[in-house]
Amino acid sequence: MQQAQGMKRDIHLTGKDLMGMVQLRPQDIGKYAIVPGPKERADSVVKKLQNPVKNFSFMEYTMYTGDYRGTKLTTINGGRFSPDTAITTEILCNAQPKAMIRIGSCGSLREDIGVGDIVVVDGAVRGDGVTPYYVDKNFKTLSDKKLTDTLEEVAKLSGLKVHRGNVWTTDALLKETREVVGKAIDDGAIIVDMVTSVFLTLCQIYKIPATAICAVSDNIITGQMGFIDPNYYMAESALVKIALNLVDKLEGRDVQKGFF
């Protein structure tokens, strides 16, 4: 403890330190950031950009910025779990985009939310191990309402079944027991993932409007596993189009209807 008290600075690394490490400047990123988890999803966004420029590649995370229909747009594979999501979200938040959109996958916590459905996220039940270092237990993790209302509007144009509600983020995938899952449901969650509570919490702290949308990959209640279900892959593909439609809507442009 005595050695820690003698640290030469309050925090070993900050988000601004990370920006410096990857040589990223605020002016290098877009007005909006679309943040998927896996690199494959981020690559799908990059394909929609004109003249994409690689901002940095650090460990397994790569950020690109390019032009989407006249709007400067950034994307990065933002992490699959809470700790790596915190790192990439800190970098993004310190670069200060105008809004951030997470596109991810989730498990359903209701029988009527099926594989291949889409869920627009209002807020998060925090079961992760990262956010307790940032906020106290009474902190309410929420999406930006105006941004989320617009996201729901454009999501419904996809033709897919769209739900709206809270996500439970957990770090313990193999400990989704009846008791643990039941408590999350009692706390108001309708889906589960391993990322979103961290993403939204950090964006709230940095006062950056943020929202999230997830494709349902499996159902915790019924036991259905949908990772080989074509409906899930159709929904996952639709997330990129929905996020880009959100950007179009925010910029006052026409949006695409009926993806399939």
Buried (B, 14 or more C-beta within 10 A) or exposed (E): EEEEEEEEEEEEEEBEBBBEEBEBEEEBBBBBBBBBBBBEBBBBBBEBBEEBEEBBEBEEBBBBBBBBBEBBBBBBBBBBBBEBBBBBBBBBBBBEBEBBBBBBBBBBBBEEBBBBBBBBBBBBBBBBBBBEEBBEEEBEBBBBEEBBBBBBBBBBBBEBBBBBBBBBBBBEEEEBEEEBBEBBBEEBBBBBBBBBBBBBBBBBBBEBBBBBBBBBBBBBBEEBEBEEBEBBBBBBBBBBBBBBBBBBBBEEEEBEEEBE
